[in-house]
Amino acid sequence: MNQKLVEQKVNGIRMRALIAGSGPPLLLVHGFPLSHQMWLPQIEYFQSRFTVIAPDLRGFGNSDISTGIVTMEQHARDLDMLLQVLNIEDPVSYCGLSMGGYIAWEFWKHFTDRLRTLILCDTKAEADSEEGITQRLKMADLVLRHGPEVISTAMIPNLISESSLQKQSHISEYLISMIEATNNEGIAASQKGMAARSDFSNQIKNIRIPTLFIVGSEDLLTPPEVMKQMCSQVPDSKYFEVSEVGHMAPMEAPDAVNQAMDDFLSDSL
Ligand code: MLT
């Protein structure tokens, strides 16, 4: 299959993305603090019918790092510029997980015409509480001082379900290796960006494109009730819950998630 890793100059940084296949564009936006590699099962599945674009966001994977703070809007602007330099003119199906979902709201706000459909996995629309912000800033400081190893193992129980932990230990190993390969500054900058993100909970009712919400039944960070509530607010939306999996549904249950995305895209495109 036609897959290539490209590097493009995007808003002053070098951004790396995996491009695979041909057909309507499907943009896969990873969660925190990961890289495009979390989407390998989706890339494999969709590349026969879509142009799959799976970037490493600023500060992650093999893309350049910005220090300080990287806002969700900055990530959305990077994605828009990446699509421009790749000459992707058709509106995209945007699929984002968690932080990739926070970025989706900004992308929708600033680049509505670039969107054909939205797929939101394990994410939420509201901003952080005061306590959440404090926790994030503490975590950013810890990572800056000691590196990603201090958080990687501790994050796993929040990322995957108990059942995935027991039956699919390769997933936790893979997640730990992705997190530990990420630069301190890159993690801290997006962590601060998430702490400062806008609240979209009163705006998502204005989304006017087909939207799919996917969530793991045991997602502790963005639980099914949160995703159902969002789905009920978006007019043309569907909800899909995957049993026995956690926050990383596309990695933990790739077959079920691919099928749900495929059904949705077949109906919507
Ligand atoms: C993610 O998976 O992207 C993170 O859990 C997002 C967050 O920390 O809120």
Residues whose N, C-alpha, C, O or C-beta is under 5 A from the ligand:
A	BS01	MLT	G31 F32 L97 S98 M99 L221
